């Protein structure tokens, strides 16, 4: 019979295996050999457990008694010790008898807390208003009679001093701040104590200045990431918008949540955003407001401006932080991202550049900050003059903010072969990058370089084509959520950090991938539903009721189950837009968030393009979902087995109509036979018989 050698069935199998024991000739027949074997086994287990605990104690340098291990019963706990100490301190036993309290003896403080079961003595409540006033007056007199230390703060200069309050008694106490004859000298001759260490949190409140990066029309995404870092520091957050005709940028910044103030500096001196012209403005603001932190994004703009400010303030700049522990402790990467450094700054003001890929962007909504125009001054610098700026224009997304990035390396062999990546990027709506080797070889311009000395990206999908994976390049893209590598060398370092790797010739793999995506994108998304927005109705008569406006909106190819989306779509049907958004916000489903985004976008389009006056005067007239494309995939199983997985997609459609929602959008639940009979009887009782009394 087969006996398992491991698993939970082994114990029973072992008992069946040892069902017969050989006994000696002189063995006692009354002894239970099996019980004796079990007892010996338990003793061996206990001995092994004791030795294991001793090994742990030895590794932690804990001294133990020679025999056995101490347990909790050997030592009294802290409550028992405190209770015994309090009773011993307050007892007045003499020759076995407890004496009563002496005339001037006071009750022991805190004995009711220490001794369990003892009730605390409470003072009797005042019987009338006069007695209550008398008690309060005595309390105030006792406070005023004592010499108290008053802490005077000077928040602008960041200094503190302790003064002795004036009292009726002008006697000086030993060890006071002003020393007299016979007074105690400070220890070690160090003089006054450093109040900044003890009262540092009271001297200066946390306040952060965020230098906005923009193009005089819109805030750049890196500013939203910097605002998230400033919010994590805590305290008041102020945004500086400096530029030329940048009023719209300041209005967008006012929408950011948890921002206290917007400082707008509009001047021709800030044309080109040169560090030489912005530095005097920031130093002037620091002297006025005494900020504890000055933040900017770790871009070319921030890296040129912040070191100049730090040098003027005589502090050490903290560059490229990836996390914030406390208001003075930060995390950054060193050695090309191979090590993490936690540093604590003791400077009065921290000048910090923030890596945008390490912080989520703060949405520009829900805020109502005030915008303050700074007085115009001449900040023109004689050291530098802005002439012009030439930016390369592209229909593809910007490299640092793109959700999909495709990068090529030295394996592309020439700049003409980068057309393969451009074609693939157009299919995926992706940005194109390159390694330093490709940039140095002249395949692509410098603004496409990704790496430690180039741009740092963290997209949802990063495709590395023909890149070996040097540590300088990995430092600029390793924060990507999904990394795909295509390289013909199976020993390339890029495969160590890649989530998916393809060992193949890129000149065959990339065209094949492009062809597959082209065939996939041939699947037409439903567009007939949006044609209802272009319907033209005949003009209405003056006395005719106004035809309500409506808008049709949709989102196609959602990676979500059509069955799950059907429940969400039916849930909001017949609700007002505000009620639907409120209900979907508390529904913890992926489909609920998608439906909420589609409804809010449709609401915005209804006001902007369909002449709806009030955006709250809309209700969900139609809400449904249909099946989308189904993509087959490969799923790995144990023991090198494979399986098929289907990635299902769906389409979501919504139609908003102007006006209040109907009371009974859905049909009422069918009545039972008893309810129908009751309605019939009521109808019979209420009927009128003609020609009768």
N, C-alpha and C positions, 0 to 999 in steps of 0.2 A: 504494500500500500504506500502511495506517495505521501511523504511527510514534508511540509514546507519548512525551509530553514530560516525564513524571515517573515515579518508581518504579524498581524494580531492573532493568527491561527497557530503560531509556533508554540505558545504556552500549552494549549490543549494537546497539541501533537507531542510535546515533550512528556506530558503525563501519560499519554498512551504508550509512548516508547519505553518508559521506565515502569511498566506495570508489574515487573517481576524483579525482586532483589535477592541476591544470593546471601544466605546467612551462614555464620560459622557454626561448628558443632556445639560449642559451649554457649551459644547465644540464648538470651532469655526470650521465651516465646511470648511473654506478656507485653514486651516493649513494642510500641508502634514504630516500625522502621521508617515509614513514610512521613509521619509527623516529625520524627527526629531530623529527617533530611530537610523538611521545610523550615524547621527552626534554625538549622545550620545555615541555610540559604539567607534567611532574614538577618542573622548575625553578620554574615559576609557583606550584605548590602549596607547595614548600619556602619560597619567598619570602613567600608569604602567611602560612604558619605562623610564620615568624620574626617577621614584623610583628605577628602576634597575641600572641606571647609578649612582645614589647617593649611592647605596649600594656598588658598585664597588669602588667608590672614597673613601668611608669610610673604606673599607677593606685595601686600600693602603695608608691611612693616608694623603689624599689630601684635603686641605681646599678649600671649595667652597663658593660662595656667597649665601646669604639666598634665593634669588629668581632666579630661572632659572639656566641654565648652560651656562658658557662662550663658545663662538664659536671662530673659527679662525678669524672672522671679527673683533672681539674685540681687537685683539693684532696685531701690525705690525710684519712682519717677519724680519729675521736677515738682509736680503738684504736692506729692506727699512730703518732700523735703521742705518746700516753702511753708506748708501747713504746720509741720513740726517746729520749724524755726520761729514762726510767728507766735505759736502757743508758748514756746519756751521763753520768748522775749517778753511776753505780756503776763505770764503767770506770776503769782505772788505766794506760792506755797511755802509754809514754814512748819517743820516738824509734822508733815503729813496733813496739815490743815491749811485751807485757803483763807487768806486774810482779805478783809474788805478794802476798798480803795482808800488811799490817803486823801486828806481834804483838798490838796492842790494838785493831785495826780490827774492827768488827762487820759482820755481814751486812746488806745493805740490806733494809729491811722492804718486803714487798709486791712484790719483784722477780719472784717465781714467778707472781704473778697477772698482772703486766703483760706479761712476755715469754712469748709463746706457745711451747709445746714444752718449757719448763723445768719440771722437777719441784720441788715444794716440799720443803725439808729438814724432816724430822720427827724429833722426839726419840725416842730408843730407849725402848721400854716397860720398866717396872721388872721386874727378874728375880724378885723375891720380895716378900713382904709387908713386910719391914723397909724395903726400898728405896722402896716405894710410900708408906709412912708418912712416911719422911724427905722425899720430894718434897712431899707435902701440907703437912707442917709448915713447910717453906721458903716455900711459897706463902702460907700464912697469915701468916708473919712479915713477908713483903714487903708484904702489904696493911696490916698493923697499923703498920708503920714510917712509911707515908706519912700525910700530913695529909689527912683526908677531911672533906667537908662533909656534915652530917647534916641532913636536912629534917624538922623537927618539925611535925606537923599538929595543928591544933585544929579538928576537924570541926564542933563545935557553934557556934563563933563565926565560922568561916569565915576564920581568919587563919593565917598561916604565918610561920616565922622560921627563919633559918639560923644554926647554931651551929658553932663550931670544935671538933672532937673533941679530947679530951685525948690526948696522945701522950707518949712518953718524952722527946722533944725539945720543950722549951717555947719554942723560938724562934718569933718572929712573922715571918710572911712579909709582904713588901711588898704592898700592895693588899688586906690582910685587911679583915674586916668592921669590926673595932675599929681605928681609925686611931691610929698612934703617930708619933713624930717621924721624918721621912724617908719616911713611907709615902705612896703615891700618893693624891691626892685624887680623888674621883669626878668624872667629866667633867661640865662645865657646872654644877657645884655642885648637882646634883639629889639628892644623898644616896643612900639605899638604892634599889636597883632595885625596881620594882613586881613583886612575886612573883605577884600574881594573874594577870598577863598570861602569865607563863611556866608557872606551875603551877596554872592555874585549874581544869583538869580533875581535879586531885587534891584540891582543897580541898573541893568539895561534889559529892556524887553527885546525879544527876538523881532527883528524887522528885516525884510529882504527886499532888495531892489533887483528886479529882473529887467535886463536890457533886451528889448524886443528886436528881433531880426525880421526885416520886411523889405518889400520892394516898392514902397510908397503907395501901394494899392491894396495888398493883402498881407496878413501875417504869415510868415513861413511856418511849416509844421514843426520845426525844431524849437520854436518859441513855446508851443503848447507842451512839448515834452519837458522843457525847462520849468514851466509853471507847475507841473506835477512834482518835480523835485523841490521847488520852493514851498509848495504846500506841505510836503513831508517834513521839512525843517520846522514849520510851525511859525506862529506869530503873524504879523501884518505883512502882506505882500503888495508891493508897489511896482507897477510896470512903467518903464520909460520908453516912450515912442518918440524918437528923434529922426527927423528927415525933412523932406521938402514936399509940401502939399500932401500931407499924410493924415488928413482928418478922418478918412474912411478907415484907416488902420486903427486909430484910437477908438472909433466907435465899435469895431469888432472886438477890441481888447476889453471894452467895458462889459461885454457879455460873458466874460470868463467868471466862473464861480469862485467865491472866497477871495476875491481881489478887492483890496480896500480903496485903492486910488490909482488913477492913470495920470501920468505926467506927460504932457504933450509939448515938445520943443520943435517948432516949425520954423526953419531958417534955411536960407540958401547956403549957409556955411557947412551944412551937413550933407551937401550933395556928394554922392559917392561913398558916404558912410566911412570916411577916413578916421583912423584911430587918433590922429593928431588933433582933429577938431572935436571929437566926442570926449576925449579925456578931460579937458577943463570943465565941461558941463557936468560930468559925473563926479568929479572932485568937489565941485561947488554944491551939488546935491548932498554929497556925503557930509560935508561940513554943516549943512543946515539940518539934516534929518538924523544923522548919526546911525546909519544902517549897520546892522551886525553882519549881513551877508550881501554880497554882490554877485549875481549869477548871470551867465550867458551860455549859449550853446557852444559845444566843442566843434565849431565850424571854422572856416578860414576867417570869418568876421570876428568870432570870439577869441580865437587864438592870436589875432593881431592886436586886439583891444585890451584884454584882461592883463597880460604881463606889464603893459605900460601903466595901467592903473595901480597894480600891485607895487610897482617900483616907486611910484609917486607917494603911495601910502606907507612904504617901508614895511611891507608884509610879504609873506611867501605865498605865491599863487598855488592853488590846488587844481590840477588839470585832469580832465577826462574821468570824472567820478562815475561809478556804476551803481552805487547804493549809498544810502544815508542811514547810519546807525543812530546818532543823536545830532543835536545842533552843532556839535564841534567834532564829531567823529565820522569819517567818511571812508568809503571803500573805492579803490581804483586798481587797475591791472598794471603789472610791470613785466619786464622781460618778454615783450611781444605777446602778452596775454597768457604766459605760462605760469604766472604766479599772481596772487591777489594780495594787495597791501591794505591794511587798515591803519589809518593815520588820524591823529588827534591834533587839532590846531589850537594853539594858545593865543593867537593874535586877536586883537580887539575886533577886527573886521576880517571876514573870510572872503577871499576873491576866488570864485570857483567857476570852472567850465564843466558843463554837464554833457555826458555822452547821451545822445538822443535815443539810441537804440535800447538803452537800459531802462527807460521810463515810458509809461503809456502816455499818449497825448491827452491833455485836459480839454474836454469839449467846450466850445465857446457858446455856452448856453446856461441859463439859470442865474446869471449874475447881473448886478445893477450898480456897478462902480461909478464914481463921479470922475469926470475928466477935468483936470486943472491945467490951464495954459500957463506955461512958464514965461517969464518976461524975456523979451528979445534982447539979446546981447551979441556982441561981436566975438564969435568963436573961430573966426577964420585964422588958420595957421599959416605962418610964413615959411614953414619948413617943407610943406608939400602942397601941391596944387592938383586938383582933380581935372583931368582933361576929357576923357571919354571912357566908356565901358562897352566892350563887345561881347555879347552872349551868344552862344550857339543855340539856335532854335531847333527843336525836334518835336515831332508829333508823339513820341513815346514819353512815358512817365519820367519824372526826375529820378535820378539814380538812388539818392538817399531815402526817398519816400515811396518808392515803387514796392508793390506787394510781390512781384515776381521779377527776379534778376537773372539774366543769362550772361555768364562771363566766359571769355576765351583766353587761352594762354599761348605759350610758345608753340604748342602743337598745331595751331592754326596755320603756321608756316608763312602766311602772307596776309596783307591787309585785304586783298580781294576775297579771300576765303571767309572773312568776317560777314560777307553777304549771306552765308548760310545761317549765321546767328541772327542777322537782322530779319530774315524771312520768318524764322521760328519765333522771334520776339513779337512780330506783328500778329501772329496767330494767338499768342498768349497775352497780348497787351502788356508786354514786359519791357523793362529797361535793359540796356546792354552795358556790360562792364568788361574789364580786362585786368590781367595780372601785370605786375611791373615789368616782367620779361617781355610781354607783348608791347607795352608802351615804349620801353627802351629800344625795341627793335623797329619802332616806327610804324607798327601795324595800325594803331589807333591813336587819337590825341590823348593828352595827359589828363583831361577832365573825366575820363572813363576809368581811371585806375582805382582798383579796390584793394585795400590792404592797410598796413600800419602807417605808411607814408602817403596813402591816398585817402579814399573815402571809406567810411565805416558804414556797412549796411546790415540790416537785420530783417529781410523780407520773409514772407510766409513760405516762399519757394525759391531756392537758390540752385541754379544749374551750372556746374563747373565743367566746361568742355575743353579738353586738352590742357588742363592745369595739373601740375604735379603735386602742388600743395606745400609750398614753402611756409615757414612759420610766420613770415611777415604778411603773407596773403591770408593765412588762417586767422590772424588777429583782427582782420577787417570784416570777416563774414561768418565767424563761428557762432554768432548769436542767432543765426537764421533758424527758423522753426523746422524746416525740412531741407536737407542738402542732398542733391543728386549729382553724382560724378560720372563722367564719361571719359575713359582713358584706356589706351591699349596696354599700358603697363600695369599688371596686377599688383606690383609692389609699390605703387605710387603712394605717398603719405596722405593724399587727399581721401583715400578709401578708409582711413582710420577715423575720420570725423564724419564721413558721409552716411546718411541714413539709407540711401539706395545707391548702388554702384553698378555700372555697366562696363565690362571689359570688352571693348570693341573699337574698331577704327571709326573715328568721329566723322570721316568723310562718307561713311556708309550709314552710320547710326543716325546722324542729324537729319539727312534728307528723308530717311524712313520715318523718323518721328514727326517731321513736318507733314509728310503725306498722311499719316494716321490722324493727326489733328485736323487736317483739311477735310478728311472724310467724316470725322466726328462733327465738325462745325457745319457740315452740309445739312445736318438735321435742322429743319426750319422751326424756329420758335413761333408760337401762335401770335399772329398780329391782327386777326380779324376783330378781336374784342376792342382794340383801340380805335377801330374805324368808326365806332359809335360816337366818338368825340367830335368827328367832323360832320355829323348829321346837321343839315340845315332845315329848320322848321319854318313854315309860313308865318307871316306877321299876324299878331293877335288883334282882335277887335278891342275898342276902348273899354266896353263893358264886360269883356271876357276875363275870367280869373287868370291871374298870371301863371304861366307855365313854369314849374320849378326847374332850376338848373341842376345838371348832374355832371359827373365826371367818371370815366372808366379808367382804371389803372391796373397794372399787372406786374408780376415778377416771374420770369421764366427760368427754367433749369435750376431749381433749388435742390440742393443735395439733401433731401429729406423725404421720408416715406409719404406717399400720397394718402394712405389711410390715416396716419397721424395728423396730417394737414387738414383732412376733411373734418375732423372733430373740432379743430380750432376755427375753421371757416364757419361752421354751423353755429359755434358758440357766440360769435359777435354779430351774427345776422339779425337785423331788426333793432340794434342798439343805436343810440346817438354816438357821434364820433368821440366825444369826451368820455362817455361811459365805456366805450369799447377800449380806448387807450388805457383807461384806469384798470379795467378788468385784466387786460393782457399784461400789464406791468406786474401783476401779482401771480401770473400763471408761469410756473417754472418749466417751460417747454421751449425747445428751440423754435418750433413753429409759431409760438406766441410772439416771440421777439421779431420774427420775420414779418408776420401779419401786422404787427404794430408799426414797423418801419414803412410798410407799403401804405397803410392807412394814413400815416402822418405825411408821407410824400404826396399822396392824392389830395389831402386837405390843403397842402401848400399850393399845389397846381390849380386847385379849384378857385382859390382867391386870386392867384396871379393871372390865370389865363381863361377862366370861365365865368368871370363877372359875379362871383359870390361875394356878398358884402361882409357877412360875419362868418368866420371860419367855424364857430361853434354851432352854427345853425345848419348842421349836416347830420345825416344818419346813414347807416350802412344798409343800402337797399339790396345789394347782391354781394355775396361772399362765398366763393366756391373754389375748389382745386381740381386739377386733372392730372393724369399721368404724364410723365416726361420720359426722357431717354433713360435706358437701363444699360449700365456699363458693367461688363464682366471683368472680374479681377481674380487674382490668385491669392489664396490664403495658405500660409504654412502651418503644418501640424507637427506633432511629435514624430520622432523616428523618421525624419526626412520625408514625410508624406505631404501631399498637397491637396488642396480643395478649391472649389470655385465659390466666389462670393459675388453677389450682385449689388452694385451701387445704384440705388433707385433715386430718380429725380422727379420733381413735380413742378407744376405751374400753379400760381395763386392769382386769382382775379378778384377785384373788388369794384363795386360801383357805389359812389356816394351821391346822395340826392339831397337837395335843399329842402329845409323845413323840419318840423318836429317828427320824431318817429311815431308810427301808428301804435295804438294801444294793444291791438291784437294782431300782431304780424303773423304769428303761427295760429293755426286752427285750434279751437278749444278742445280739450280732452273729451272724447265721446261720453255721454251720460249713461248711467246704468238704468236698468228697467225700473227700479224704485223711483229714481229721479224723474224719469219720463212720466210715470204714473202720477207723481205729485204735481208735475207741471200740467198734466191733463185735467186733474181735479180742480186745480186753481183756475184753469181756463173755463171750466164748466161753471164754477161758482161765480165768476165775474161776467158771464155772458148775459145779454139782455134779450128778453123775449118780447117781440113786438105786440102791440095791442093788449098790454097787460098793465096791472097796477104797478 
